[in-house]
Amino acid sequence: MTDTDMSETIHYTADVVALTPGGDVLLIERDWPPYKGAWALPGGRVNRGETSRAAAARELKEETGVHVAAADLRQIGVWDSPERDPRGRYVTVAYAAVVPAGTRIIAGDDARTARWWPLDDLPEHLAFDHADILSAATAS
């Protein structure tokens, strides 16, 4: 097998776990496949010349209207399972931010809607591996 036989396209993404001090998490309802209609963390692709932290802040603002400075995002970890996305290989860096209770949200960009969910009353299934990311964010 040659190196070209082993190559694959890897997509670089960033996701955000936005939490309130009272224990609510911000989720978006996806408006496109895969997982159209499912709830997910705000996030998306990292653009050329952009850091994952800057992409996370940008995606949060684009999808929910919530502004968090990139410097205020705390890195949770990297999720890179080859099977985490049915479209192909997607590697994400996940970040967490605490935002004030009552922060106004406006669904935008790729989100059908956005909503605050109590951590103890989440949707039954989250898209991708976002339940794992959320668990890691709230474990510490």
N, CA, C and O atoms as a MOPAC input file, in Angstrom:
PM7 MOZYME 1SCF
protein

 N      0.83200 1    -1.16900 1     0.00000 1
 C      0.00000 1     0.00000 1     0.00000 1
 C      0.88500 1     1.24300 1     0.00000 1
 O      1.85000 1     1.32900 1     0.75900 1
 N      0.55400 1     2.18500 1    -0.84200 1
 C      1.32400 1     3.42700 1    -0.88600 1
 C      0.70500 1     4.45100 1     0.05500 1
 O     -0.40100 1     4.26600 1     0.56200 1
 N      1.44500 1     5.54000 1     0.28000 1
 C      0.92300 1     6.59600 1     1.14200 1
 C     -0.38100 1     7.16800 1     0.60200 1
 O     -1.27100 1     7.51500 1     1.37800 1
 N     -0.50400 1     7.26900 1    -0.71800 1
 C     -1.73100 1     7.82000 1    -1.28300 1
 C     -2.91500 1     6.89000 1    -1.07000 1
 O     -4.05200 1     7.35300 1    -0.98500 1
 N     -2.67000 1     5.59500 1    -0.98300 1
 C     -3.75800 1     4.66400 1    -0.70700 1
 C     -4.28600 1     4.84200 1     0.70700 1
 O     -5.44100 1     4.51300 1     0.97900 1
 N     -3.46800 1     5.35100 1     1.60400 1
 C     -3.84600 1     5.47200 1     3.00500 1
 C     -4.37100 1     6.86600 1     3.35800 1
 O     -4.81400 1     7.08600 1     4.48500 1
 N     -4.32900 1     7.79400 1     2.42600 1
 C     -4.72100 1     9.15800 1     2.76000 1
 C     -6.24700 1     9.29800 1     2.79300 1
 O     -6.97900 1     8.56300 1     2.13100 1
 N     -6.68600 1    10.25500 1     3.57800 1
 C     -8.10500 1    10.58700 1     3.64400 1
 C     -8.21500 1    12.07300 1     3.91700 1
 O     -7.30600 1    12.68100 1     4.48300 1
 N     -9.31300 1    12.64400 1     3.51900 1
 C     -9.56400 1    14.04600 1     3.81300 1
 C    -10.04100 1    14.15900 1     5.24800 1
 O    -10.96500 1    13.46300 1     5.66800 1
 N     -9.40300 1    15.03800 1     5.98900 1
 C     -9.78900 1    15.26700 1     7.37700 1
 C    -10.31100 1    16.69300 1     7.48500 1
 O     -9.62700 1    17.64900 1     7.12000 1
 N    -11.53500 1    16.81900 1     7.99200 1
 C    -12.16000 1    18.11500 1     8.18000 1
 C    -11.92600 1    18.55400 1     9.62700 1
 O    -12.03500 1    17.75700 1    10.55900 1
 N    -11.60500 1    19.82300 1     9.79300 1
 C    -11.23600 1    20.39700 1    11.08700 1
 C    -12.39100 1    21.27900 1    11.55900 1
 O    -12.77400 1    22.22600 1    10.87100 1
 N    -12.94600 1    20.96700 1    12.73700 1
 C    -14.09900 1    21.69700 1    13.23800 1
 C    -13.89800 1    22.11900 1    14.69400 1
 O    -12.94500 1    21.70500 1    15.35400 1
 N    -14.81100 1    22.94500 1    15.16900 1
 C    -14.80300 1    23.38600 1    16.56300 1
 C    -16.24000 1    23.41900 1    17.05700 1
 O    -17.14600 1    23.81100 1    16.32200 1
 N    -16.44900 1    23.00700 1    18.30200 1
 C    -17.76800 1    23.00300 1    18.93100 1
 C    -17.69100 1    23.74900 1    20.25400 1
 O    -16.62300 1    23.86400 1    20.85600 1
 N    -18.85400 1    24.26200 1    20.70300 1
 C    -18.90200 1    25.04400 1    21.93900 1
 C    -19.99400 1    24.52000 1    22.86300 1
 O    -21.13600 1    24.31300 1    22.45200 1
 N    -19.61500 1    24.31300 1    24.11900 1
 C    -20.57100 1    24.02900 1    25.17800 1
 C    -20.73300 1    25.33800 1    25.94000 1
 O    -19.88000 1    25.71300 1    26.74400 1
 N    -21.85500 1    26.03600 1    25.67200 1
 C    -22.15700 1    27.29600 1    26.36500 1
 C    -23.10300 1    26.97500 1    27.52300 1
 O    -24.21000 1    26.47600 1    27.32100 1
 N    -22.64400 1    27.26900 1    28.72700 1
 C    -23.38900 1    26.94000 1    29.94300 1
 C    -23.72500 1    28.20000 1    30.72000 1
 O    -22.98200 1    29.18100 1    30.68800 1
 N    -24.86400 1    28.16300 1    31.42700 1
 C    -25.18100 1    29.24300 1    32.36800 1
 C    -24.76100 1    28.78100 1    33.76100 1
 O    -24.63500 1    27.57900 1    33.99800 1
 N    -24.54300 1    29.71700 1    34.68600 1
 C    -24.18700 1    29.31700 1    36.05600 1
 C    -25.25700 1    28.42600 1    36.70500 1
 O    -24.94700 1    27.63500 1    37.59600 1
 N    -26.50400 1    28.55200 1    36.26400 1
 C    -27.58900 1    27.76100 1    36.83600 1
 C    -27.72200 1    26.36100 1    36.26000 1
 O    -28.54800 1    25.58000 1    36.73400 1
 N    -26.92900 1    26.02500 1    35.24800 1
 C    -26.95400 1    24.66600 1    34.72700 1
 C    -27.76400 1    24.45500 1    33.46300 1
 O    -28.29500 1    23.36600 1    33.24800 1
 N    -27.87000 1    25.47100 1    32.62500 1
 C    -28.50000 1    25.30100 1    31.31900 1
 C    -27.41100 1    25.27500 1    30.25200 1
 O    -26.36300 1    25.90400 1    30.39900 1
 N    -27.67600 1    24.53400 1    29.17500 1
 C    -26.73400 1    24.44500 1    28.06300 1
 C    -27.44300 1    24.89800 1    26.79500 1
 O    -28.62800 1    24.62700 1    26.60400 1
 N    -26.71600 1    25.58100 1    25.94100 1
 C    -27.25800 1    26.09900 1    24.69200 1
 C    -27.10000 1    25.05600 1    23.58800 1
 O    -25.98900 1    24.61900 1    23.28800 1
 N    -28.22300 1    24.66200 1    22.98900 1
 C    -28.20400 1    23.71100 1    21.88400 1
 C    -28.91400 1    24.31500 1    20.68100 1
 O    -29.78500 1    25.17400 1    20.82100 1
 N    -28.52900 1    23.85000 1    19.50100 1
 C    -29.20800 1    24.25400 1    18.27300 1
 C    -29.92000 1    23.04400 1    17.68200 1
 O    -29.47500 1    21.90600 1    17.83600 1
 N    -31.02200 1    23.30700 1    17.00800 1
 C    -31.67100 1    22.25800 1    16.23300 1
 C    -31.12000 1    22.36200 1    14.81800 1
 O    -31.26300 1    23.38900 1    14.15500 1
 N    -30.49000 1    21.28500 1    14.36900 1
 C    -29.82200 1    21.29800 1    13.06600 1
 C    -30.83400 1    21.44900 1    11.93700 1
 O    -31.90200 1    20.83700 1    11.95700 1
 N    -30.48400 1    22.27500 1    10.95000 1
 C    -31.37400 1    22.53200 1     9.83000 1
 C    -30.86300 1    21.89700 1     8.53500 1
 O    -31.30300 1    22.26000 1     7.44400 1
 N    -29.93500 1    20.94900 1     8.66200 1
 C    -29.38600 1    20.29600 1     7.47900 1
 C    -28.86400 1    18.91700 1     7.86800 1
 O    -28.53900 1    18.67400 1     9.03000 1
 N    -28.78700 1    18.00900 1     6.88300 1
 C    -28.22700 1    16.67500 1     7.17000 1
 C    -26.72200 1    16.76300 1     7.40800 1
 O    -26.11600 1    17.74000 1     6.96800 1
 N    -26.10500 1    15.83400 1     8.05300 1
 C    -26.77900 1    14.73700 1     8.73800 1
 C    -27.41900 1    15.22900 1    10.04200 1
 O    -27.10700 1    16.31400 1    10.53300 1
 N    -28.28600 1    14.43700 1    10.56800 1
 C    -28.98600 1    14.73600 1    11.82700 1
 C    -29.90200 1    15.95000 1    11.72000 1
 O    -30.10400 1    16.66100 1    12.70400 1
 N    -30.45800 1    16.19300 1    10.53600 1
 C    -31.39800 1    17.30500 1    10.38000 1
 C    -32.52700 1    17.13300 1    11.39300 1
 O    -33.11000 1    16.05500 1    11.50900 1
 N    -32.82800 1    18.20600 1    12.12500 1
 C    -33.87400 1    18.17700 1    13.13200 1
 C    -33.40800 1    17.72100 1    14.50800 1
 O    -34.16300 1    17.80400 1    15.47700 1
 N    -32.17800 1    17.24300 1    14.60100 1
 C    -31.63500 1    16.79900 1    15.89400 1
 C    -30.99300 1    17.99100 1    16.61000 1
 O    -30.63400 1    18.99000 1    15.98700 1
 N    -30.85900 1    17.85900 1    17.92600 1
 C    -30.22100 1    18.89600 1    18.73100 1
 C    -28.72100 1    18.64300 1    18.80400 1
 O    -28.27200 1    17.49900 1    18.88300 1
 N    -27.95700 1    19.72300 1    18.77700 1
 C    -26.49500 1    19.62500 1    18.74800 1
 C    -25.88200 1    20.84900 1    19.41800 1
 O    -26.55600 1    21.85100 1    19.65600 1
 N    -24.61000 1    20.74700 1    19.71200 1
 C    -23.84900 1    21.89800 1    20.18400 1
 C    -23.59400 1    22.83400 1    19.00800 1
 O    -23.45800 1    22.37000 1    17.87600 1
 N    -23.52800 1    24.13500 1    19.24900 1
 C    -23.12100 1    25.03900 1    18.17200 1
 C    -21.68500 1    24.72600 1    17.75400 1
 O    -20.83600 1    24.42200 1    18.59200 1
 N    -21.43000 1    24.80200 1    16.47200 1
 C    -20.08000 1    24.54500 1    15.99100 1
 C    -20.04300 1    24.43100 1    14.49200 1
 O    -21.07000 1    24.49600 1    13.81500 1
 N    -18.83300 1    24.25800 1    13.98100 1
 C    -18.67200 1    24.12500 1    12.53400 1
 C    -17.21800 1    24.12100 1    12.13700 1
 O    -16.32200 1    24.00000 1    12.97200 1
 N    -17.00700 1    24.25500 1    10.86000 1
 C    -15.66400 1    24.14600 1    10.29200 1
 C    -14.76100 1    25.30300 1    10.67800 1
 O    -15.20300 1    26.43800 1    10.85500 1
 N    -13.49900 1    24.98000 1    10.80200 1
 C    -12.46000 1    25.98200 1    11.02500 1
 C    -12.03300 1    26.48400 1     9.65500 1
 O    -11.65000 1    25.69500 1     8.79100 1
 N    -12.09800 1    27.79000 1     9.45500 1
 C    -11.72400 1    28.37300 1     8.16300 1
 C    -10.21300 1    28.46200 1     8.00400 1
 O     -9.46900 1    28.44500 1     8.98400 1
 N     -9.77600 1    28.55500 1     6.76800 1
 C     -8.35500 1    28.73100 1     6.45800 1
 C     -7.82500 1    29.95400 1     7.20200 1
 O     -8.44400 1    31.01800 1     7.17700 1
 N     -6.68400 1    29.79900 1     7.86100 1
 C     -6.05400 1    30.89800 1     8.58200 1
 C     -6.67500 1    31.20000 1     9.93800 1
 O     -6.32300 1    32.19700 1    10.56800 1
 N     -7.59000 1    30.35800 1    10.39400 1
 C     -8.31200 1    30.58900 1    11.64100 1
 C     -7.91800 1    29.51800 1    12.65900 1
 O     -7.68100 1    28.36900 1    12.28500 1
 N     -7.84700 1    29.87900 1    13.92600 1
 C     -7.62300 1    28.87800 1    14.97000 1
 C     -8.95900 1    28.22400 1    15.31900 1
 O    -10.02100 1    28.77600 1    15.03200 1
 N     -8.89800 1    27.06100 1    15.93100 1
 C    -10.13900 1    26.40800 1    16.34800 1
 C    -10.85800 1    27.24300 1    17.40600 1
 O    -12.08800 1    27.27100 1    17.43500 1
 N    -10.11600 1    27.91700 1    18.26600 1
 C    -10.72300 1    28.76700 1    19.30200 1
 C    -11.48400 1    29.93300 1    18.65600 1
 O    -12.60600 1    30.24100 1    19.05900 1
 N    -10.88100 1    30.57200 1    17.66600 1
 C    -11.55900 1    31.66400 1    16.95600 1
 C    -12.77500 1    31.13500 1    16.19700 1
 O    -13.81200 1    31.79600 1    16.14900 1
 N    -12.65300 1    29.95500 1    15.60800 1
 C    -13.78300 1    29.35200 1    14.89200 1
 C    -14.93100 1    29.04600 1    15.84800 1
 O    -16.09600 1    29.25100 1    15.50800 1
 N    -14.60700 1    28.55800 1    17.03200 1
 C    -15.64000 1    28.25100 1    18.02000 1
 C    -16.41500 1    29.50700 1    18.38900 1
 O    -17.64500 1    29.48200 1    18.43800 1
 N    -15.71600 1    30.59700 1    18.64700 1
 C    -16.37400 1    31.85600 1    18.99200 1
 C    -17.22200 1    32.35900 1    17.81800 1
 O    -18.34100 1    32.83100 1    18.01600 1
 N    -16.69300 1    32.25700 1    16.61000 1
 C    -17.42700 1    32.69500 1    15.41500 1
 C    -18.68400 1    31.86000 1    15.20100 1
 O    -19.76200 1    32.40700 1    14.96800 1
 N    -18.54800 1    30.53300 1    15.28000 1
 C    -19.69400 1    29.65100 1    15.06100 1
 C    -20.77800 1    29.86100 1    16.11900 1
 O    -21.96600 1    29.83200 1    15.80000 1
 N    -20.37700 1    30.07100 1    17.37000 1
 C    -21.34600 1    30.33100 1    18.42900 1
 C    -22.16400 1    31.58000 1    18.09300 1
 O    -23.38800 1    31.58000 1    18.22500 1
 N    -21.48800 1    32.63000 1    17.66400 1
 C    -22.16900 1    33.88300 1    17.31300 1
 C    -23.04700 1    33.70000 1    16.07600 1
 O    -24.18900 1    34.16200 1    16.06000 1
 N    -22.53200 1    33.03400 1    15.03900 1
 C    -23.29600 1    32.85200 1    13.80700 1
 C    -24.54900 1    32.00400 1    14.02500 1
 O    -25.60100 1    32.29900 1    13.45700 1
 N    -24.44800 1    30.96400 1    14.83300 1
 C    -25.55900 1    30.03100 1    14.98400 1
 C    -26.54400 1    30.40300 1    16.08900 1
 O    -27.69400 1    29.96300 1    16.06200 1
 N    -26.10700 1    31.21200 1    17.06400 1
 C    -26.98200 1    31.50500 1    18.20900 1
 C    -27.07200 1    32.98900 1    18.56700 1
 O    -27.90800 1    33.37000 1    19.38600 1
 N    -26.23600 1    33.82300 1    17.97500 1
 C    -26.21600 1    35.23300 1    18.31800 1
 C    -25.48100 1    35.54600 1    19.61400 1
 O    -25.42200 1    36.70500 1    20.02700 1
 N    -24.92000 1    34.52700 1    20.26100 1
 C    -24.22000 1    34.71400 1    21.53300 1
 C    -22.75500 1    35.05500 1    21.25200 1
 O    -22.05000 1    34.31600 1    20.56500 1
 N    -22.32100 1    36.18000 1    21.79500 1
 C    -20.92200 1    36.59100 1    21.61800 1
 C    -20.10700 1    36.22900 1    22.86100 1
 O    -20.42800 1    36.64300 1    23.97600 1
 N    -19.05900 1    35.45700 1    22.64600 1
 C    -18.08400 1    35.13600 1    23.68600 1
 C    -16.71600 1    35.39300 1    23.07500 1
 O    -16.43200 1    34.92600 1    21.97200 1
 N    -15.87200 1    36.12500 1    23.77600 1
 C    -14.51700 1    36.36100 1    23.27000 1
 C    -13.77300 1    35.03400 1    23.19100 1
 O    -13.87800 1    34.19900 1    24.08900 1
 N    -13.02600 1    34.85000 1    22.11600 1
 C    -12.27000 1    33.61100 1    21.93900 1
 C    -11.39800 1    33.32100 1    23.16100 1
 O    -11.25500 1    32.16600 1    23.56200 1
 N    -10.81900 1    34.36000 1    23.75000 1
 C     -9.94400 1    34.18600 1    24.91500 1
 C    -10.69300 1    33.63400 1    26.12600 1
 O    -10.07200 1    33.08600 1    27.03700 1
 N    -12.02600 1    33.77400 1    26.14700 1
 C    -12.81900 1    33.29400 1    27.27500 1
 C    -13.27700 1    31.84400 1    27.11700 1
 O    -13.95300 1    31.30700 1    27.99500 1
 N    -12.91500 1    31.21500 1    26.01100 1
 C    -13.27400 1    29.81600 1    25.78800 1
 C    -12.22000 1    28.91100 1    26.41400 1
 O    -11.02000 1    29.12000 1    26.23900 1
 N    -12.68900 1    27.89800 1    27.15000 1
 C    -11.79500 1    26.92100 1    27.78600 1
 C    -11.83100 1    25.63000 1    26.97300 1
 O    -12.89800 1    25.06100 1    26.74000 1
 N    -10.65600 1    25.17500 1    26.54600 1
 C    -10.61800 1    23.95200 1    25.74800 1
 C    -10.97200 1    22.73900 1    26.60700 1
 O    -10.42200 1    22.54800 1    27.69200 1
 N    -11.89200 1    21.93000 1    26.10900 1
 C    -12.30800 1    20.70900 1    26.78900 1
 C    -11.48600 1    19.51800 1    26.30400 1
 O    -11.02200 1    18.70600 1    27.10500 1
 N    -11.31000 1    19.42200 1    24.98800 1
 C    -10.57500 1    18.30200 1    24.42300 1
 C    -10.79100 1    18.18400 1    22.93300 1
 O    -11.41300 1    19.03700 1    22.29900 1
 N    -10.25800 1    17.10100 1    22.39100 1
 C    -10.33500 1    16.81800 1    20.95600 1
 C    -11.08600 1    15.51100 1    20.76600 1
 O    -10.81300 1    14.52200 1    21.44600 1
 N    -12.02700 1    15.51500 1    19.84100 1
 C    -12.77700 1    14.30300 1    19.49100 1
 C    -12.44100 1    13.95500 1    18.05000 1
 O    -12.66900 1    14.74900 1    17.13700 1
 N    -11.89700 1    12.75800 1    17.85700 1
 C    -11.39500 1    12.40400 1    16.53200 1
 C    -11.72300 1    10.97900 1    16.08500 1
 O    -11.03700 1    10.43400 1    15.22100 1
 N    -12.74700 1    10.37800 1    16.65500 1
 C    -13.12600 1     9.03500 1    16.22600 1
 C    -13.44500 1     9.06300 1    14.73400 1
 O    -14.18800 1     9.93300 1    14.28000 1
 N    -12.89300 1     8.12300 1    13.96700 1
 C    -13.16900 1     8.10400 1    12.52700 1
 C    -14.65900 1     7.95500 1    12.21000 1
 O    -15.08700 1     8.31500 1    11.11400 1
 N    -15.44400 1     7.44100 1    13.13300 1
 C    -16.86600 1     7.21300 1    12.88100 1
 C    -17.77100 1     8.29400 1    13.46700 1
 O    -18.98900 1     8.11600 1    13.48400 1
 N    -17.21800 1     9.40500 1    13.94700 1
 C    -18.04700 1    10.38500 1    14.65700 1
 C    -18.98900 1    11.17100 1    13.74200 1
 O    -19.93400 1    11.79100 1    14.22900 1
 N    -18.75100 1    11.15800 1    12.43500 1
 C    -19.59200 1    11.90000 1    11.50200 1
 C    -19.81800 1    11.05500 1    10.25400 1
 O    -18.85200 1    10.59100 1     9.64800 1
 N    -21.07300 1    10.84300 1     9.85600 1
 C    -21.33200 1    10.00100 1     8.68600 1
 C    -20.86300 1    10.60000 1     7.36300 1
 O    -20.81700 1     9.89000 1     6.35900 1
 N    -20.51300 1    11.88800 1     7.33400 1
 C    -20.04700 1    12.52000 1     6.09000 1
 C    -18.59200 1    12.21800 1     5.79500 1
 O    -18.12900 1    12.46000 1     4.68000 1
 N    -17.85900 1    11.69400 1     6.76900 1
 C    -16.44100 1    11.44600 1     6.57600 1
 C    -15.68100 1    11.73800 1     7.85200 1
 O    -16.24900 1    11.74400 1     8.94400 1
 N    -14.39900 1    11.97700 1     7.70200 1
 C    -13.52500 1    12.17300 1     8.86800 1
 C    -13.56300 1    13.62000 1     9.32700 1
 O    -13.09400 1    14.51300 1     8.62100 1
 N    -14.11800 1    13.85100 1    10.50500 1
 C    -14.20200 1    15.17700 1    11.11400 1
 C    -13.54400 1    15.12200 1    12.47800 1
 O    -13.90800 1    14.30600 1    13.32500 1
 N    -12.57800 1    15.99500 1    12.68200 1
 C    -11.90300 1    16.11300 1    13.97400 1
 C    -12.32600 1    17.44300 1    14.56700 1
 O    -12.20300 1    18.48400 1    13.92300 1
 N    -12.82900 1    17.40900 1    15.80600 1
 C    -13.27500 1    18.64900 1    16.42600 1
 C    -12.51300 1    18.94000 1    17.70800 1
 O    -12.14700 1    18.03400 1    18.45800 1
 N    -12.28600 1    20.21500 1    17.93800 1
 C    -11.76900 1    20.70100 1    19.20900 1
 C    -12.95700 1    21.35800 1    19.89800 1
 O    -13.58600 1    22.26200 1    19.34800 1
 N    -13.25500 1    20.89500 1    21.10000 1
 C    -14.41900 1    21.40600 1    21.81900 1
 C    -13.99100 1    22.37500 1    22.91900 1
 O    -12.97300 1    22.18700 1    23.58500 1
 N    -14.80000 1    23.40700 1    23.08200 1
 C    -14.55000 1    24.45500 1    24.06300 1
 C    -15.78300 1    24.64500 1    24.93400 1
 O    -16.89400 1    24.29000 1    24.53900 1
 N    -15.57900 1    25.21000 1    26.12300 1
 C    -16.67800 1    25.54200 1    27.02100 1
 C    -16.59500 1    27.01900 1    27.38300 1
 O    -15.51600 1    27.60900 1    27.44500 1
 N    -17.76400 1    27.59300 1    27.62000 1
 C    -17.85100 1    28.97800 1    28.07100 1
 C    -19.03000 1    29.08900 1    29.02500 1
 O    -20.04800 1    28.42100 1    28.84800 1
 N    -18.88700 1    29.93300 1    30.03200 1
 C    -19.99000 1    30.23300 1    30.93200 1
 C    -20.52000 1    31.60600 1    30.53200 1
 O    -19.77000 1    32.57700 1    30.43200 1
 N    -21.82700 1    31.66200 1    30.30700 1
 C    -22.46500 1    32.91600 1    29.91200 1
 C    -23.55000 1    33.25100 1    30.93400 1
 O    -24.07600 1    32.34900 1    31.58500 1
 N    -23.88900 1    34.51800 1    31.08400 1
 C    -24.89100 1    34.90500 1    32.07900 1
 C    -26.25500 1    34.26000 1    31.80400 1
 O    -26.64900 1    34.08600 1    30.65100 1
 N    -26.95300 1    33.91700 1    32.85900 1
 C    -28.32600 1    33.42000 1    32.72600 1
 C    -29.15100 1    34.48300 1    32.01500 1
 O    -28.95300 1    35.67900 1    32.23200 1
 N    -30.05900 1    34.05400 1    31.18100 1
 C    -30.89900 1    34.99400 1    30.45800 1
 C    -30.25900 1    35.57800 1    29.22000 1
 O    -30.83000 1    36.47000 1    28.59300 1
 N    -29.07600 1    35.08900 1    28.85200 1
 C    -28.43300 1    35.57000 1    27.62800 1
 C    -29.37500 1    35.33200 1    26.45100 1
 O    -29.86800 1    34.22200 1    26.25200 1
 N    -29.61400 1    36.37000 1    25.68800 1
 C    -30.53800 1    36.28800 1    24.56000 1
 C    -29.91300 1    35.48100 1    23.43500 1
 O    -28.73400 1    35.63900 1    23.12100 1
 N    -30.71200 1    34.61800 1    22.83800 1
 C    -30.24300 1    33.80500 1    21.71600 1
 C    -31.13000 1    34.03700 1    20.50300 1
 O    -32.33300 1    34.26300 1    20.63100 1
 N    -30.52300 1    33.97900 1    19.33200 1
 C    -31.23100 1    34.12400 1    18.06500 1
 C    -30.66300 1    33.07400 1    17.12400 1
 O    -29.48000 1    33.11100 1    16.78800 1
 N    -31.49800 1    32.14400 1    16.70100 1
 C    -31.02900 1    31.11100 1    15.76700 1
 C    -30.62900 1    31.76600 1    14.45700 1
 O    -31.34300 1    32.62200 1    13.93500 1
 N    -29.49900 1    31.36200 1    13.93700 1
 C    -29.02800 1    31.91200 1    12.68000 1
 C    -28.18500 1    30.89900 1    11.94300 1
 O    -27.99700 1    29.78000 1    12.42000 1
 N    -27.68300 1    31.27500 1    10.80000 1
 C    -26.78200 1    30.46100 1     9.99000 1
 C    -27.39400 1    29.08200 1     9.75300 1
 O    -28.41300 1    28.98000 1     9.07000 1
 N    -26.80800 1    28.03600 1    10.29200 1
 C    -27.23700 1    26.66800 1    10.01400 1
 C    -28.21300 1    26.11200 1    11.03900 1
 O    -28.53800 1    24.92600 1    10.98800 1
 N    -28.68400 1    26.92400 1    11.95900 1
 C    -29.56400 1    26.44700 1    13.02700 1
 C    -31.02300 1    26.73800 1    12.69100 1
 O    -31.37100 1    27.85900 1    12.32000 1
 N    -31.86800 1    25.72400 1    12.82400 1
 C    -33.31600 1    25.91900 1    12.65700 1
 C    -33.84900 1    26.72100 1    13.83300 1
 O    -34.66600 1    27.62700 1    13.66800 1
 N    -33.37400 1    26.37300 1    15.02100 1
 C    -33.73500 1    27.09700 1    16.23500 1
 C    -32.60900 1    26.89900 1    17.24500 1
 O    -31.76600 1    26.01600 1    17.08700 1
 N    -32.60900 1    27.71700 1    18.26300 1
 C    -31.63100 1    27.59100 1    19.35000 1
 C    -32.39200 1    27.72700 1    20.65200 1
 O    -33.36800 1    28.47000 1    20.74300 1
 N    -31.93700 1    27.00300 1    21.65500 1
 C    -32.68200 1    27.01500 1    22.91100 1
 C    -31.77700 1    26.62300 1    24.07900 1
 O    -30.82800 1    25.85500 1    23.91800 1
 N    -32.08500 1    27.16100 1    25.24800 1
 C    -31.42500 1    26.75700 1    26.48700 1
 C    -32.11100 1    25.50000 1    27.00200 1
 O    -33.33900 1    25.44100 1    27.06200 1
 N    -31.32600 1    24.49900 1    27.37100 1
 C    -31.84300 1    23.24300 1    27.92600 1
 C    -31.25800 1    23.03100 1    29.31500 1
 O    -30.05400 1    23.20400 1    29.50300 1
 N    -32.08600 1    22.65900 1    30.29900 1
 C    -31.54000 1    22.29100 1    31.61300 1
 C    -30.68600 1    21.02700 1    31.46900 1
 O    -31.07400 1    20.08800 1    30.77400 1
 N    -29.54300 1    21.00700 1    32.11700 1
 C    -28.66200 1    19.83400 1    32.02500 1
 C    -29.34200 1    18.55800 1    32.51600 1
 O    -28.98000 1    17.45800 1    32.09900 1
 N    -30.32800 1    18.70700 1    33.40400 1
 C    -31.01400 1    17.51500 1    33.91400 1
 C    -32.27000 1    17.16600 1    33.11200 1
 O    -33.04700 1    16.30700 1    33.52900 1
 N    -32.47700 1    17.82400 1    31.96400 1
 C    -33.64000 1    17.54000 1    31.12300 1
 C    -33.29200 1    17.76700 1    29.65400 1
 O    -33.96200 1    18.52900 1    28.95700 1
 N    -32.24200 1    17.10100 1    29.19700 1
 C    -31.76300 1    17.25300 1    27.82200 1
 C    -32.59100 1    16.41600 1    26.85900 1
 O    -33.27600 1    15.48400 1    27.28000 1
 N    -32.53600 1    16.74300 1    25.55600 1
 C    -33.18000 1    15.87700 1    24.57300 1
 C    -32.62900 1    14.45400 1    24.69700 1
 O    -31.49800 1    14.25500 1    25.13900 1
 N    -33.43200 1    13.47900 1    24.30800 1
 C    -33.03800 1    12.07800 1    24.46600 1
 C    -31.73900 1    11.74900 1    23.72700 1
 O    -30.89000 1    11.02900 1    24.25400 1
 N    -31.58400 1    12.26700 1    22.52200 1
 C    -30.37500 1    11.99300 1    21.73100 1
 C    -29.82900 1    13.30300 1    21.17900 1
 O    -30.57600 1    14.13500 1    20.66600 1
 N    -28.52500 1    13.47100 1    21.29200 1
 C    -27.85700 1    14.60600 1    20.66900 1
 C    -27.14000 1    14.11100 1    19.41400 1
 O    -26.74700 1    12.94700 1    19.33500 1
 N    -26.97200 1    14.99300 1    18.44100 1
 C    -26.29500 1    14.64700 1    17.19200 1
 C    -24.82300 1    14.31300 1    17.44400 1
 O    -24.22500 1    14.74200 1    18.43000 1
 N    -24.27400 1    13.54600 1    16.53000 1
 C    -22.85700 1    13.17700 1    16.55100 1
 C    -22.48600 1    12.58200 1    17.91500 1
 O    -23.22600 1    11.76200 1    18.46000 1
 N    -21.34000 1    12.99800 1    18.45900 1
 C    -20.89000 1    12.56100 1    19.78400 1
 C    -21.01300 1    13.70400 1    20.79100 1
 O    -20.24800 1    13.78300 1    21.75200 1
 N    -21.98100 1    14.58400 1    20.55800 1
 C    -22.10400 1    15.77400 1    21.38600 1
 C    -22.49700 1    15.46900 1    22.82000 1
 O    -22.20500 1    16.26500 1    23.71300 1
 N    -23.15300 1    14.33700 1    23.07000 1
 C    -23.44200 1    13.94000 1    24.45700 1
 C    -22.12800 1    13.66800 1    25.20000 1
 O    -22.00200 1    14.00500 1    26.37800 1
 N    -21.15700 1    13.06300 1    24.51900 1
 C    -19.84900 1    12.79800 1    25.13200 1
 C    -19.10900 1    14.10100 1    25.41900 1
 O    -18.49600 1    14.25800 1    26.47400 1
 N    -19.17300 1    15.03100 1    24.47200 1
 C    -18.51600 1    16.31800 1    24.65900 1
 C    -19.15000 1    17.06900 1    25.83400 1
 O    -18.44500 1    17.64800 1    26.66200 1
 N    -20.46600 1    17.05500 1    25.89900 1
 C    -21.17300 1    17.72300 1    26.98300 1
 C    -20.82700 1    17.07500 1    28.33000 1
 O    -20.64500 1    17.78200 1    29.32100 1
 N    -20.73400 1    15.75400 1    28.37500 1
 C    -20.35100 1    15.06900 1    29.60300 1
 C    -18.95700 1    15.48200 1    30.06400 1
 O    -18.73000 1    15.71100 1    31.25200 1
 N    -18.02700 1    15.57400 1    29.11900 1
 C    -16.66400 1    15.98600 1    29.45900 1
 C    -16.63900 1    17.42200 1    29.96700 1
 O    -15.88700 1    17.74100 1    30.88800 1
 N    -17.45400 1    18.28700 1    29.37700 1
 C    -17.47000 1    19.70000 1    29.77400 1
 C    -18.03100 1    19.88300 1    31.18300 1
 O    -17.61400 1    20.78800 1    31.90500 1
 N    -18.95100 1    19.04700 1    31.56500 1
 C    -19.60600 1    19.21700 1    32.86600 1
 C    -19.01600 1    18.32800 1    33.94100 1
 O    -19.45200 1    18.38200 1    35.09100 1
 N    -18.03000 1    17.50700 1    33.59300 1
 C    -17.42200 1    16.58600 1    34.56300 1
 C    -16.50600 1    17.30200 1    35.54000 1
 O    -16.31700 1    16.83700 1    36.66400 1
 N    -15.93600 1    18.42600 1    35.12800 1
 C    -14.96700 1    19.09100 1    36.02100 1
 C    -15.57900 1    20.22300 1    36.78700 1
 O    -14.89500 1    20.87700 1    37.57500 1

